[in-house]
Amino acid sequence: MTDHHRAEGDESRQSTHTQQYPYPGFGGGYPPPPAYTPMPAPAAPAPAPVMHTPRAKRPVALLAAVAIVAAAVGGGAATLVERFAAENGGAGGTGVTGTTVSQSSKGTVAGVAQAVSPSIVEINATTTSGQSTGSGVIITSDGEIVTNNHVIAGADTVKVRLSNGKTYTAEVVGTAPDKDLALIKLNGAKGLTAATLGDSDGLKVGDEVVAIGSPEGLTGTVTSGIVSALDRDVTVAKDEGQDQRQLDPRQGWPFEFGGRQFNGDTGDSKTTYKAIQTDASLNPGNSGGALINMNGEIIGINSAMYSPSSASGSTAGSVGLGFAIPVNTVKSDLDSLRSGGDS
């Protein structure tokens, strides 16, 4: 009885609870409310990937753009510098485009010779007294050529032969007898290979050099040596008054050095200039040709060489005592030569 009563009492309490809290879906039963579970505190939001990625990429893209712009500006600046150098020749406004030695041949005699030989010419000057043969250096693509004054002094006609064998007639533009310099211009020339004029002030004794000219009419002869000395006082005849063409053409142009005369009498009218001394072999006909550094730049105009003579008057050739007019002297006189010079 007791157990049955407890059971009935339980049913009675359950029934009363069901009527008081209706809840659908459980067969009329009334489950207890779910246990309370506290919600965790919200975590700090992580940076969204979409926001992080652009921040990482933007600096990279910006740097790339800056690099591209810098390259463009650098290229433009280089172009402007090259254009300025071409228009001004890097040599007081010579209009020289310039010869260059290939990177693989830089610093070699062969590389210098290959690059510069097309800019060196043979000059034949004719007067009523005879002919003289010398050399010259092309400094503009339309045929301006620097040479020695004594090569063309008193000439009635001047013929120029290029390294490719082509011949032109030339006119004397201007002369500077005090410095033994002259400027001539080819008639009807264009598209020639012009030489690059260097900086003779940067020369040092012992620097390697190459000489190119037409000794004894042997066009395009290449010799090499070093700078033996700087600032040598060399004295030469100032004008055609001595008429060097009446001398033995194999004897070379007379000059004085150290108070002594070489290769004949320089006469009464003479001038003295500072010269580069070299042991590169020079011979008659090299006058007016180029003395070149190992970068292929003209650093001097060959002007005199010592050629000892025997008692019979024949010559013994070069003995490694040659002299050249510094190219900076040439550059400083170009404007004057173009306007006629001192003649």
Secondary structure, 3 states (H helix, E strand, C coil): CHHHHHHHHHHHHHHHHHHHCCCCCCCCCCCCCCCCCCCCCCCCCCCCHHHHHHHHHHHHHHHHHHHHHHHHHHHHHHHHHHHHHHHHCCCCCCCCCCCCCCHHHCCCHHHHHHHHHHHEEEEEEEECCEEEEEEEEECCCCCEEEECHHHHCCCCEEEEECCCCCEEEEEEEEEEHHHCEEEEEECCCCCCCCCEECCHHHCCCCCEEEEEECHHHCCCEEEEEEEEEEEEEEEEECCHHHCHHHCCHHHCCCEEECCEEECCCCCCCEEEEEEEEECCCCCCCCCCCEEECCCCEEEEEEEEECCCECCCCCECCCCCCEEEEEHHHHHHHHHHHHCCECC
